[in-house]
Amino acid sequence: MANFELTREFVEELKSLIENQDNEAVSGILEELHPADIAELFEELNIDEAKYIYFLLDDDKAADVIIELDENDRLRFLEALPSEVIARRFIDKMDSDDAADVISEFDLDRQQEVLSYIEDVNVAGDIVDLLNYDENSAGGLMAKELIKVKENWSIPTCLRSMRRQAENIDEVYYVYVVDNNGVLKGTLSLKKMLLSSTNKLVSDIYNPDVISVGVDATAEEVSNIMDKYGLVALPVVDPVGRLVGRITIDDVVDFMREEAGKDYALASGITGDVESSDSVWLLTRARVPWLFIGLVGGLFGSRVVGSFEGVLDIYPQLAFFMPLIAAMGGNVGIQSSAIVVQSIAAGTMGLDSPFKKLLKEFSVAFLNATLLSALAFAYNYILGSPEALTLTVSGAMFSVVIFASVFGALVPLFLDKIKIDPAVATGPFVTTLNDIIGMGIYLTIGTYFYQWMT
């Protein structure tokens, strides 16, 4: 299947075919597209056009497209369909974790209505079980579909059961071994099973070294475990060790992508979970809080500069380098806080004490400050700037870089300590405070040098 590129010409041609109800031509186009490509195409269509396309897809592909859709687009489309169609055309064709994700977007009444149309009671029960877990927990991420065998089974019995179970699973990553109570005991190698004699039992050949996670583990803990051990699937157990599901790597990747987007939004000064397709009101409400902080910070900064009005009247050259000092303070602070936030997110902060981390940031800041202040000194010296200005700029550069680095590392450590998402530290909060304090440091040093040398 060739890589698909969505173009305006393609969309217009497809819209024309839909308008003319050319089922054969539209079906031919859809047959060549991956579900992710059809989901991307959906964003360019209205509800009626999207419904026309969906009813031309086979059930399995239609279900895959629903999963690929953005949450807002998916909800917009599904709300236009009867609950019976949603249950029998989409939900019945999905893995339990995907089905639970889709149904969770409805209100409680619509959830119950959709579930009532699912013919297989066991499938409906699995979805209900998953809906009871927090969406950002291992229970909320896991799927019920997996292959498990009992440790006291013979190889032929094991093979027959695996064939039946595999019919409902798209990808078989591991075969899990349980005892008669359903407690997870280990994993079974397909190769070892095929090479073993038929009189062997599963207990003779399975691997007892298995990494699992509890249903209440956070999604972040799950992603860290799978990343650390290079797992493509992770079994989930209940408090007594019984196997209840598995988490696959695609579910963890989705979570990590969402978290990265949220962290980037916070670092950029955007609160809440918003998309570019949201209303103007929602987008404004998400951005205003941090913009307000920036405004307040700017006003305080102007007060700081205003308090040195007399100095600036006498030595106006000081104003030339104010943007440079502010920019360097903001950049250094963001760099420092970003490194700390990354360490916290990756779970590696526990290896170093906060004091050791701050000491390391101070050492890096000292070297950077020395280099940058030396360059600033050389620049002013070569251009023949007044001696007081040369010393002020280089001295302030040195002080601001050290302060911004330590402050940028300290804030996310403090926020993490009090259980607040440290990603907020990399946004306007650090930048604004660095601007205010950096200006104060610069003008204070400038006042001292000019008074001392005149």
TARAUR-V889376 format. One record per backbone hydrogen bond with DSSP energy under -1.0 kcal/mol. NH is the residue of the N-H (numbers start at 0). CO is the residue of the C=O. Records with the same first field share a line. If there is no record, write none. Layout:
NH=CO ; CO
//
This chain:
10=6
11=7
12=8
13=9
14=10
15=11
16=12
17=13
18=14
19=15
20=17
21=16
22=20
25=21
26=22
27=23
28=24
29=25
30=26
32=29
37=33
38=34
39=35
40=36
41=37
43=40
44=41
49=45
50=46
51=47
52=48
53=49
54=50
55=52
61=57
62=58
63=59
64=60
65=61
66=62
67=63
68=64
73=69
74=70
75=71
76=72
77=73
78=74
79=76
80=77
85=81
86=82
87=83
88=84
89=85
90=85
91=86
92=89
93=90
98=94
99=95
100=96
101=97
102=98
103=99
104=101
105=102
110=106
111=107
112=108
113=109
114=110
115=111
116=113
117=114
123=119
124=120
125=121
126=122
127=123
128=124
129=125
130=126
132=129
136=133
137=216
138=214
140=136
141=137
142=245
148=175
150=177
152=149
154=199
157=153
158=154
159=155
160=156
161=157
162=158
163=159
164=160
165=161
167=164
168=165
175=146
176=185
177=148
178=182
181=178
183=240
184=176
185=176
186=206
187=174
192=188
193=189
194=190
199=196
201=152
202=150
203=200
204=201
205=201
206=186
209=207
212=234
214=236
216=213
218=135
221=217
222=218
223=219
224=220
225=221
226=222
227=223
228=224
230=225
233=246
235=244
236=212
237=241
240=237
242=181
243=235
244=235
245=142
246=233
248=231
251=247
252=248
253=249
254=250
255=251
256=252
257=253
258=254
259=255
260=256
261=257
262=258
263=259
264=260
265=261
266=262
267=263
268=265
269=264
270=285
277=274
282=278
283=279
284=280
285=281
286=282
287=283
290=286
291=287
292=288
293=289
294=290
295=291
296=292
297=293
298=294
299=295
300=296
301=297
302=298
303=299
304=300
305=301
306=302
307=304
308=305
311=307
312=308
313=309
314=310
317=314
318=315
319=316
324=320
325=321
326=322
327=323
328=324
329=325
330=326
331=327
332=328
333=329
334=330
335=331
336=332
337=333
338=334
339=335
340=336
341=337
342=338
343=339
344=340
345=341
347=342
350=347
351=348
356=352
357=353
358=354
359=355
360=356
361=357
362=358
363=359
364=360
365=361
366=362
367=363
368=364
369=365
370=366
371=367
372=368
373=369
374=370
375=371
376=372
377=373
378=374
379=375
380=376
381=377
382=378
384=379
389=385
390=386
391=387
392=388
393=389
394=390
395=391
396=392
397=393
398=394
399=395
400=396
401=397
402=398
403=399
404=400
405=401
406=402
407=403
408=404
409=405
410=406
412=408
413=409
414=410
415=411
416=412
417=413
418=415
419=414
423=420
424=421
425=422
426=423
430=426
431=427
432=428
433=429
434=430
435=431
436=432
437=433
438=434
439=435
440=436
441=437
442=438
443=439
444=440
445=441
446=442
447=443
448=444
449=445
450=446
451=447
452=448
//
